[in-house]
Structure formats: C-alpha cells, structure tokens
C-alpha cells in the first residue's frame, strides 16, 4: 500500500503536497486580518483576551495532534485527513459572521483541530511514501507547501483587507481553500496498512529534546503571529505593509525547507536544528527593534530562514527514531509539545502587549541561549 514508483516518487506524494498548500492556507487566512479584527472591530486593546484566538488554536491543535497520531497508527491515514477538512470548512464562515470575539475563539478551536488532523496526516503519509534516507526531503517538501500556503494567504488577505475592509472579502479565500483541500483529499490513496495495534501512547527514546526545541520554535511563532500585526500597526504600517511582512516570514520559511530538509539527510540533523534556533532568536530581536519597513522585512527573512532550518529537520529526526508501527504516534506526541508552544507564545504576547518590543527582544535572546545549551543533547 506504499504506492511508490521504482526510481521515483509516487504521484500520491505530490498530491499530498498540494493538499498541504491548502492546509497552510487555512492558517495564513488569519495571520494578517484576525489580530486587526481584535483591536479595530472588537475593541480589544490589551491582555490575554487579544491572544485568546491563538490560545484556543494552540490548545486544540496540540491535543488533537495526539489523537491524530494514535488514530492513524490504529486505523490508517486517509480517514483522519478527510475528517480534518470537515472541521475546517466552518472556520471562515464563523469569522465572517462573528458578532463577538467569543465566536472568533470558537472558530480557532475548529481551526486547531483542522490543522492537527490534516497537517499531521499529510506529513505522515509523505514520510510513508519515501525510503528512510529521504525523510528530510519528505518533511521539507511537506512544510514548504504548507508554509507557502500560509504566506500566500497572509499576503492576499492583507491586500484584500486594504481594498475591501477586514470582513467579509478576505475570508472568501478560506472558503475556497477548505473546499479544494477536501476535494483533493478524497482523491488521495491510503499509504499505511494498520496491523491491529493496541491503542496506546508510546514515548520514543530521544524525542524529548526535539519536543522542547519544537515547543520553543512555535512559542516564537505564536508570539510573532499576535505581536507582528499589532506592533507594526502601532508604528504606522498599513495593512498591506503588515501583510507583506507577515507573508514574507512564512514564505522564506517555506522556501528554505526545500533546501534544509534534504540537506539534513546528507549532513545530519543537529547542526541545522541548533543554527536554526539561533537565527530565530536573532530575528525576534530585530523585529522588536525594527522602526521601518526595510528592517521589519529583514527580521521576517531571518525568522523564516531560521525556522526553515529547524522545522523539517526536527520532524525527520523524530521519524528516524520511531519504529514504523509507532511513527504516527511518535510524531503526534512531538507535535503535541511543539504546538503547545503556540499557547505559551500567545500568553507571552498577550501579557506583554504594553511592551511588545521588550518581549520580542527578551524572547529572542532566550532562544539563542537555549540553542547553546542544547548543543550537547542532540
């Protein structure tokens, strides 16, 4: 049931990569517009309430990552993938109609479930379809397509918001992404035959440090997700300029993974992971200090580059250490801790809204220190 071609990669591999473009697009839908909705439509100015939409997203995504991995090893991958899209379709509709911030929080619970089930399955299925020595390639292509989707919708929603307002037009892109993702997922073939496993949560030796570094990577992303639009808006940036910065960061993140995922197959995982953590720290410091568009774009580029070095490489390292029958469970466990970082990042940003530059600089220095301390543990 592996659907591999001799001398090449199965067409299913590339279909799954295309599906993940739309998976990422569902997150990009919110990168520019939703933080602005909080302040400009619902009048939220400070505190954890502004970041509650990321908290709800991060919590639901983390928990359902565990569910996705366990179900995929027990019952197969495709059903979990399709189920994820059924949770995603209502999200843009709720954001269009939301009469209160509570509705936005509820929409993000569904978005977190959608992302956990769909993104977990595309990466697991793509890893299923390649030999062990190409897992970095599979993770890199998967993450490239996903974050290309994040980037494209972050930019285009910012452009549409500038032209037509924050609602409803930008969210029409989300309706299209969800429907296309579902249709394509129905055409995907199953890539894994379950072997009647007992449903259990299994820890895999060596996953602890990757889980910590993944958590810190997404702590940074949750912090940037909330802080970037609000910080740049306070500095006088227009929505389209904010969209350009918010879109450039995942665009570089996406493109870099095509380079660093395969590179990790050749040169090893640890150096790329630690270098990526250090660059993310530098990018946060620059973003916190950026007074003008040029420096903000540079910060976004460095953030994206550092993330692209660490993100697919951590996935490949976890996949290396897990036996095939527990791989989806192990990746689900890793993704549980990694995506819990969104919660920590949103809390950090929400509590520090009065001094976002200081929060970003402090978090950036902290990431650099952790990279040094982790050197001997990978």
Secondary structure, 3 states (H helix, E strand, C coil): CCCCECCECCHHHHHHHHHHHHHHHHHHHHHCHHHHHHHHCCCCCCCCCCCHHHHHHHHHHHHHHHHHHHHHHHHCCHHHHHHHHHHHHHHHHHHHHCCCHHHHHHHHHHHHHHHHHHHHHHHHHHHHCCCHHHHHHHHHHHHHHHHHHHHHHHHHHHHHHHHHCCCCHHHHHHHHHHHHHHHHHHCCCCCCCCCCCCCCCCCCCCHHHHHHHHHHHHHHHHHHHHHHHHHHHHCCCCHHHHHHHHHHHHHHHHHHHHHHHHHHHHHCCHHHHHHHHHHHHHHHHHHHHCCCHHHHHHHHHHHHHHHHHHHHHHHHHHHHHCCHHHHHHHHHHHHHHHHHHHHHHHHHHHHCHHHHHHHHHHHHHHHHHHHHHCHHHC
